[in-house]
């Protein structure tokens, strides 16, 4: 009889395991240890790409994950992405392994709800026992998490109660049951069970749930006091910092909330959501120096898997714009904008080459918004189009965060073709991230703007169709459009075209339109139209236009 079967009746040959470690020798060592307890269905991934590929095709029961995969990527980042995208099940057992015993690594591992953390060099007996314990816990919670995944909360609550009645005290299931009851607003049974569970255990997670329950029932002051006590008792319990910062902010104590949120960030700097929370509170208190400090921490820990990084970056930039707008002094605004550019440069150092292209595009669009604010419309439009030009003809490759941040500017300039292309792409996306959904909803709620753009589309189409049969009428339509949208590319092209057809080759408005358009990146078919008009203009003048 093997060591594993001494403790359980599990058929270990059926248990699927993934070892993720950038050091192949380390992964092979772990694999050999697992073979000794009859675990044979073991895969190895030495990078995030392979790990994700394997998780997409195999439903793993256990994952052993090295915290530091490479200098640019942490195991916590990979785990977050795999969970968010449902590459692994909610009940999959997670064991972090690392030779790094710093508080950041340990606290981050705990805050991500890993089942266990083991330090290198590994103790063989401890690893074996931890595997057994974690997998047994996975089997127990599996039916509950399946019910939760299927939105069957009542079934999940029933299963939790049933397990506790059958097997007695189980802290993980007790905490899960309380979470479910609180989410259902079943205050009385939640309070009764919390009191019962607290008699058996003084675990800090129960203390957090107690504070949450106090707040939900209206006693926020008591909840804050409970959390403050909990932090003193368990200084590395970072979730208590999160909850306390949130409650202090709700109680109109932004400075106190900011200090607590920043402490949480320093404990786990690789958790982007904590950077954003601390940054938001820095904005609320108009704390420029702390905001910049948080920004540098944020970008040096940006997640670099898939496009989550650009979403976080867009959220941070939105907060930056709030802070920028609060500065009354133009000098302060310029200094702050300079710091943003420094933060952009820091982010470049972390990203892959393809991601850098997206960041460059996003930065152009961001700076375009500031140029509009500073009454520099031509500079703003040039930046905007430079930001979007890598997506001309292939807008579906643009991250949603970039498209939605560009839309208000495109509306401002009346660039209807790009507006239509972006909107069509966004409507094909099955799910939008929170930032993109919020930005798009803001725009869609403004019925006046939407109606104006529809009217503009009709006017441009009418004017274009009128150029040949009635260039004078077309000219007047374009002139009217430019009164409302003085930087509209299509209207400038149409006005030039109308005047050239009318043989008004020396009309000053032709030069004005040329000056507006000639340094702008243009998408098809406007680019082809501009080339044709330039040639027609040159032919009529018989000179080379600079």
C-alpha positions in Angstrom: 0.0 0.0 0.0 1.4 3.4 -0.9 1.8 6.3 1.4 -1.1 8.2 -0.3 -3.5 5.4 0.0 -2.7 5.1 3.8 -4.4 8.5 4.2 -7.2 8.4 1.6 -9.1 6.2 -0.8 -8.3 8.5 -3.7 -7.3 7.1 -7.0 -4.3 9.3 -7.5 -3.7 8.0 -11.1 -6.8 10.0 -12.1 -5.8 13.2 -10.5 -4.5 15.7 -13.1 -1.6 17.9 -11.9 0.1 20.9 -13.6 3.5 22.1 -12.4 4.4 25.6 -13.5 8.0 26.5 -13.0 10.4 28.4 -15.3 13.2 26.1 -14.0 12.7 22.7 -15.7 15.1 21.0 -13.3 12.9 22.2 -10.3 9.7 21.1 -12.1 11.2 17.6 -12.8 12.2 17.2 -9.1 8.7 18.0 -8.0 7.3 15.6 -10.6 9.5 12.8 -9.3 8.3 13.4 -5.7 4.7 13.3 -6.9 5.3 10.0 -8.7 6.2 8.5 -5.4 2.6 8.9 -4.2 1.2 7.5 -7.4 0.4 10.8 -9.2 1.1 10.0 -12.8 -1.1 12.5 -14.8 1.4 15.3 -14.5 2.1 18.1 -17.0 4.9 20.7 -16.8 4.8 24.3 -18.1 7.9 26.5 -18.0 6.2 29.7 -19.0 2.8 31.4 -18.9 2.0 30.8 -22.5 2.3 27.0 -22.2 0.5 27.1 -18.8 -2.5 28.8 -20.3 -2.5 26.6 -23.4 -2.5 23.5 -21.2 -5.2 24.8 -18.9 -7.4 25.5 -21.9 -7.3 21.9 -22.9 -7.1 20.0 -19.6 -9.2 20.4 -16.4 -6.5 20.2 -13.7 -7.3 19.2 -10.2 -4.1 20.6 -8.7 -1.6 23.3 -9.8 1.8 23.7 -8.2 2.9 27.2 -9.1 6.3 28.9 -8.7 5.7 32.5 -7.5 8.5 34.0 -9.7 8.2 32.6 -13.2 10.6 35.1 -14.7 11.8 38.7 -14.0 8.7 40.2 -15.7 6.0 37.8 -14.5 4.8 36.5 -11.1 2.8 33.4 -10.4 0.2 35.5 -8.7 -0.3 37.4 -12.0 -0.7 34.2 -14.0 -3.1 32.7 -11.4 -5.3 35.9 -11.5 -5.5 35.7 -15.3 -6.3 32.0 -15.3 -9.1 32.4 -12.8 -10.5 35.5 -14.4 -10.8 33.8 -17.8 -12.0 30.5 -16.3 -9.0 28.6 -17.6 -9.1 26.7 -14.3 -12.0 25.6 -12.1 -13.0 27.5 -9.0 -12.3 24.4 -6.9 -8.8 23.6 -8.4 -6.2 23.2 -5.7 -3.4 25.8 -5.8 -0.1 25.4 -4.1 2.5 28.3 -4.4 6.1 27.3 -4.2 8.9 29.8 -3.9 12.4 30.3 -2.5 11.4 33.9 -1.7 10.0 34.1 1.8 9.5 37.9 1.9 6.2 39.2 3.3 5.1 40.4 -0.1 5.2 36.9 -1.6 3.5 35.2 1.3 0.8 37.8 1.8 0.1 38.0 -2.0 -0.2 34.2 -2.1 -2.6 34.2 0.8 -4.7 37.1 -0.6 -5.2 35.2 -3.8 -6.8 32.3 -1.8 -4.1 29.8 -2.6 -4.6 26.6 -0.7 -1.0 26.4 0.5 2.4 27.9 0.3 5.7 25.9 0.4 9.2 27.3 0.6 12.2 26.0 -1.4 14.1 23.9 -0.9 11.2 21.5 -0.6 10.7 19.1 2.2 9.6 15.9 0.5 7.4 14.7 3.4 5.8 18.1 3.8 5.0 18.3 0.0 3.4 14.9 0.0 1.2 15.6 3.0 0.3 19.1 1.6 -0.8 17.5 -1.7 -3.0 15.0 0.1 -4.6 17.7 2.4 -5.2 20.2 -0.5 -6.7 17.6 -2.8 -9.0 16.4 -0.1 -10.2 19.9 0.5 -10.8 20.3 -3.3 -13.0 17.2 -3.3 -15.0 18.5 -0.4 -15.7 22.0 -1.9 -16.1 20.8 -5.6 -19.9 20.4 -5.5 -20.4 23.7 -3.7 -18.3 25.7 -6.3 -20.1 23.9 -9.2 -23.4 25.2 -7.7 -22.0 28.7 -7.3 -20.7 28.7 -10.9 -24.2 27.7 -12.1 -25.7 30.6 -10.0 -27.4 28.2 -7.7 -26.7 30.0 -4.4 -29.4 28.3 -2.5 -28.0 24.9 -3.5 -24.5 26.0 -2.5 -25.8 27.1 0.9 -27.5 23.7 1.4 -24.4 21.8 0.5 -22.3 23.8 2.9 -24.7 23.1 5.7 -24.9 19.4 4.8 -21.1 19.1 4.8 -20.8 20.8 8.2 -23.5 18.6 9.7 -21.8 15.4 8.3 -18.1 16.2 9.0 -18.2 18.9 11.7 -15.8 21.9 11.9 -14.3 22.9 8.5 -13.1 26.5 8.5 -13.0 26.9 4.7 -16.6 25.7 4.3 -17.7 27.8 7.3 -16.3 30.9 5.8 -17.8 30.1 2.4 -21.2 29.5 4.0 -21.1 32.9 5.7 -20.0 34.6 2.5 -23.0 33.1 0.7 -25.4 34.1 3.5 -24.1 37.7 3.6 -24.4 37.9 -0.2 -28.0 36.8 0.1 -28.6 39.3 2.9 -29.7 36.5 5.2 -28.5 38.6 8.2 -30.0 36.6 11.1 -28.7 33.1 10.1 -25.3 34.6 9.2 -25.0 36.2 12.6 -26.1 33.1 14.4 -23.6 30.9 12.5 -20.8 33.5 12.9 -21.3 33.4 16.7 -21.2 29.6 16.7 -18.2 29.3 14.5 -16.3 32.0 16.5 -16.7 29.9 19.6 -14.7 27.2 17.9 -12.1 29.4 16.2 -10.7 32.9 16.5 -9.5 32.9 12.9 -8.9 36.3 11.4 -11.2 35.6 8.4 -14.1 35.2 10.8 -13.2 38.6 12.2 -13.4 40.1 8.8 -16.8 38.6 8.2 -17.9 39.9 11.5 -16.9 43.4 10.5 -18.6 43.0 7.1 -21.8 41.8 8.8 -21.7 44.8 11.2 -21.5 47.2 8.3 -24.2 45.5 6.2 -26.5 45.8 9.2 -25.9 49.5 9.6 -23.2 49.6 12.4 -20.3 50.9 10.3 -18.5 52.5 13.3 -18.4 49.2 15.1 -17.2 47.5 11.9 -14.3 50.0 11.5 -13.3 49.5 15.2 -13.4 45.7 14.6 -11.2 46.0 11.5 -8.7 48.3 13.3 -8.4 45.7 16.1 -8.0 42.9 13.6 -5.2 44.7 11.8 -3.3 45.1 15.1 -3.8 41.5 15.8 -2.9 40.2 12.3 -0.7 42.9 10.6 -0.3 40.9 7.4 -4.1 40.3 6.8 -4.3 42.6 3.8 -8.0 42.0 3.1 -8.8 43.7 6.4 -6.9 46.8 5.2 -9.0 46.8 2.0 -12.3 46.6 3.9 -11.2 49.3 6.3 -10.1 51.7 3.6 -13.4 51.2 1.9 -15.4 51.9 5.0 -13.3 54.9 6.0 -13.9 56.4 2.5 -17.6 55.8 2.8 -17.5 57.6 6.2 -16.0 60.7 4.6 -12.5 60.1 6.1 -10.4 60.1 2.9 -7.1 60.8 4.5 -7.4 57.9 6.9 -8.7 55.7 4.1 -5.7 56.7 1.9 -3.2 55.8 4.6 -4.7 52.3 5.1 -5.0 51.7 1.3 -1.4 52.6 0.8 -0.3 50.2 3.6 -2.3 47.4 1.8 -0.5 48.3 -1.5 2.9 48.2 0.1 2.1 44.7 1.4 1.1 43.4 -2.1 2.4 45.9 -4.7 1.7 43.4 -7.5 -2.0 43.6 -7.0 -3.1 46.2 -9.5 -6.6 46.8 -7.9 -4.9 47.9 -4.7 -2.8 50.5 -6.7 -6.0 51.8 -8.2 -7.8 52.0 -4.9 -4.9 53.9 -3.3 -4.6 56.2 -6.4 -8.3 57.0 -6.2 -8.0 58.0 -2.6 -4.9 60.1 -3.5 -7.0 61.9 -6.0 -9.8 62.5 -3.4 -7.3 64.2 -1.1 -5.4 66.0 -4.0 -2.2 64.3 -2.9 0.0 64.7 -6.0 3.2 63.3 -4.6 1.6 60.1 -3.3 -0.3 59.7 -6.5 2.9 59.7 -8.5 4.6 57.3 -6.1 1.6 54.9 -6.5 1.8 55.3 -10.2 5.4 54.2 -10.3 4.6 51.2 -8.2 1.6 50.5 -10.4 3.4 50.4 -13.7 6.4 48.5 -12.5 4.0 45.7 -11.5 1.6 45.9 -14.5 0.2 42.5 -15.4 1.7 41.6 -18.8 -0.5 38.6 -19.8 -3.2 39.3 -22.4 -4.8 42.8 -22.4 -5.6 43.2 -18.7 -2.7 45.7 -18.4 -4.2 48.2 -20.8 -7.5 48.1 -18.9 -5.7 48.8 -15.6 -3.6 51.5 -17.3 -6.8 53.2 -18.7 -8.3 53.2 -15.2 -5.2 54.7 -13.8 -5.1 57.4 -16.5 -8.8 58.3 -15.9 -7.8 58.9 -12.2 -4.8 61.0 -13.4 -7.1 63.1 -15.5 -9.3 63.8 -12.5 -6.2 64.9 -10.5 -5.0 67.0 -13.4 -8.3 68.8 -13.6 -8.2 69.7 -9.9 -4.9 71.7 -10.3 -5.6 75.4 -10.5 -2.1 76.3 -11.4 -1.0 75.8 -15.1 2.5 75.1 -13.7 1.2 72.3 -11.5 -0.7 70.8 -14.5 2.5 70.9 -16.7 4.5 69.2 -13.9 1.9 66.6 -13.4 1.7 65.9 -17.2 5.5 65.5 -17.2 5.2 62.9 -14.5 2.6 61.0 -16.5 5.0 60.8 -19.4 7.7 59.4 -17.0 5.2 56.8 -15.9 4.5 55.9 -19.5 8.3 55.4 -20.0 8.4 53.1 -16.9 5.5 51.1 -18.3 7.4 50.6 -21.6 10.2 48.8 -19.7 7.8 46.1 -18.5 5.8 45.4 -21.6 6.4 43.2 -24.6 7.1 44.7 -28.0 3.5 44.2 -29.2 2.1 45.7 -26.0 4.4 48.7 -26.4 2.6 49.5 -29.7 -0.7 49.6 -27.9 0.7 51.7 -25.1 2.1 54.2 -27.6 -1.3 54.4 -29.2 -3.0 54.9 -25.9 -0.5 57.6 -24.8 -1.2 59.6 -28.0 -4.9 59.4 -27.4 -4.5 60.5 -23.7 -2.3 63.4 -24.6 -4.8 64.4 -27.3 -7.4 64.9 -24.6 -5.1 67.2 -22.7 -4.4 69.1 -25.9 -8.1 69.7 -26.3 -8.4 70.9 -22.7 -5.5 73.3 -23.4 -7.3 74.7 -26.5 -4.9 73.1 -29.0 -7.4 71.3 -31.3 -5.1 70.7 -34.3 -2.4 69.2 -32.0 -5.1 67.1 -30.3 -6.4 65.8 -33.6 -3.0 65.0 -34.9 -2.2 63.1 -31.7 -5.5 61.3 -31.8 -5.0 60.1 -35.4 -1.4 59.1 -34.8 -2.7 57.0 -31.9 -5.2 55.2 -34.0 -3.3 54.9 -37.3 -1.8 51.4 -36.4 -5.4 50.2 -36.4 -6.5 51.8 -39.6 -8.2 49.0 -41.7 -7.9 46.6 -38.8 -9.7 48.2 -35.9 -10.7 44.8 -34.5 -7.1 44.5 -33.3 -7.4 47.5 -31.0 -8.0 46.9 -27.3 -11.5 48.1 -26.2 -10.0 50.5 -23.7 -8.2 52.3 -26.5 -11.3 52.5 -28.7 -13.6 53.8 -26.0 -11.1 56.4 -24.9 -10.8 57.6 -28.5 -14.5 57.8 -29.1 -15.3 61.1 -27.3 -12.5 62.9 -29.2 -13.7 61.4 -32.5 -17.1 62.7 -31.7 -15.7 66.2 -30.9 -13.9 66.3 -34.3 -16.8 64.7 -36.1 -14.8 61.8 -37.6 -17.8 59.8 -38.4 -16.1 57.0 -40.4 -13.8 56.1 -37.5 -16.7 56.4 -35.0 -18.8 54.0 -37.1 -15.9 51.5 -37.4 -15.1 51.5 -33.7 -18.7 51.3 -32.7 -19.2 48.3 -35.0 -16.2 46.5 -33.5 -17.3 47.2 -30.0 -20.7 45.8 -30.7 -19.1 42.5 -31.8 -17.4 42.1 -28.5 -19.4 39.7 -26.3 -18.1 41.2 -23.1 -16.6 44.6 -22.4 -14.3 45.3 -19.4 -15.7 47.5 -16.7 -13.7 50.6 -17.8 -14.8 50.3 -21.4 -18.4 49.6 -20.5 -18.5 52.6 -18.3 -17.0 54.9 -20.9 -19.3 53.7 -23.7 -22.4 53.9 -21.5 -21.6 57.6 -20.7 -21.4 58.4 -24.4 -24.6 56.4 -25.2 -26.6 58.2 -22.6 -26.0 61.6 -24.3 -28.8 61.4 -26.8 -28.0 64.9 -28.0 -24.5 64.0 -29.1 -25.7 60.7 -30.8 -28.4 62.6 -32.7 -25.9 65.2 -33.9 -23.5 62.5 -35.2 -26.4 60.9 -37.1 -27.3 64.2 -38.6 -23.6 64.8 -39.5 -23.5 61.4 -41.3 -26.5 62.4 -43.4 -25.1 65.8 -44.2 -21.7 64.4 -45.3 -23.4 61.8 -47.5 -25.7 64.4 -49.1 -22.8 66.8 -49.7 -20.6 64.1 -51.2 -23.4 63.0 -53.6 -23.9 66.6 -54.6 -20.3 67.5 -55.6 -20.6 66.6 -59.3 -24.1 67.7 -60.1 -24.2 70.8 -58.0 -20.7 71.8 -56.5 -22.0 75.1 -55.3 -24.7 73.5 -53.1 -22.1 70.9 -51.9 -19.8 73.7 -51.0 -22.5 75.4 -48.9 -23.3 72.1 -47.1 -19.7 71.5 -46.3 -19.3 75.1 -45.1 -22.2 74.6 -42.7 -20.7 71.4 -41.4 -17.4 73.1 -40.8 -19.2 75.8 -38.8 -20.2 73.1 -36.2 -17.2 70.8 -36.7 -14.3 73.0 -37.8 -11.8 70.2 -37.8 -13.8 67.5 -39.6 -11.6 65.8 -42.1 -14.3 64.8 -44.6 -15.8 68.2 -44.7 -12.5 69.8 -45.4 -11.8 67.4 -48.2 -15.3 67.9 -49.6 -15.0 71.7 -49.5 -11.6 71.5 -51.4 -13.2 69.1 -53.9 -16.2 71.5 -54.4 -14.0 74.5 -54.9 -11.7 72.7 -57.3 -14.7 71.6 -59.4 -15.9 75.2 -59.4 -12.4 76.2 -60.7 -11.9 78.3 -57.5 -8.3 77.2 -57.4 -7.1 80.3 -55.6 -9.8 80.3 -53.0 -8.1 80.8 -49.6 -10.2 78.1 -48.0 -8.4 75.5 -50.1 -5.1 76.4 -48.5 -6.8 76.4 -45.0 -8.1 72.9 -45.6 -4.7 71.7 -46.9 -2.9 73.1 -43.9 -5.4 71.3 -41.6 -5.1 67.9 -43.3 -1.7 67.5 -44.8 0.1 66.3 -41.7 -2.8 64.2 -40.4 -2.7 60.4 -40.7 -5.8 59.4 -42.6 -7.6 56.1 -43.0 -9.0 54.8 -46.3 -10.9 56.0 -48.2 -10.2 59.5 -47.0 -6.5 59.1 -47.6 -7.1 58.2 -51.3 -9.5 61.1 -51.6 -6.9 63.5 -50.2 -4.2 62.2 -52.6 -6.5 62.7 -55.6 -7.3 66.2 -54.5 -3.7 67.1 -54.0 -2.9 65.9 -57.5 -5.8 67.8 -58.9 -4.7 70.9 -57.0 -1.2 70.5 -58.3 -2.3 70.0 -61.9 -4.4 73.1 -61.8 -1.5 75.2 -60.3 1.2 73.4 -62.3 3.4 73.8 -59.2 4.6 71.4 -56.5 2.9 71.8 -53.3 5.3 71.5 -50.3 
